[in-house]
Amino acid sequence: MLIVHNVETGQETQLALKADGNAEIKSQFTVKVIDKDIELNASSSITLNAQQMNVNVSQTNWTGNYSMIGSPASMVFYLIHTSTLVLHRVLESLALLLAKIR
């Protein structure tokens, strides 16, 4: 199933629920997930790819082992850690949204 808004314009956005069970959002703009609580659960892994990541979180908690590649610095580690938790919450909200659409 494909939901498309602003078809064939510079502001086109797509939400695809694929036959193989995957879900995909395509937009050249910001994708926001706004909710009270967000939780992400992946049975295998989560990967983030971006040029830059900004996080604004008052407290973070980690459970489990971690590794870091690059120039370690306490602030860099804090930002990566915090961003992972925020992404986890964003992806959970997306999963809940997709479940409601189905």
URMO-V687485 format. One record per helix or strand of 3 or more residues. SS is the DSSP state (H for helix, E for strand). FROM is the first residue (numbers start at 1). TO is the last residue. If there is no record, write none. Layout:
BEGIN
ss: [SS,SS]
from: [FROM,FROM]
to: [TO,TO]
END
This chain:
BEGIN
ss: [E,E,E,H]
from: [2,13,23,74]
to: [5,17,27,101]
END
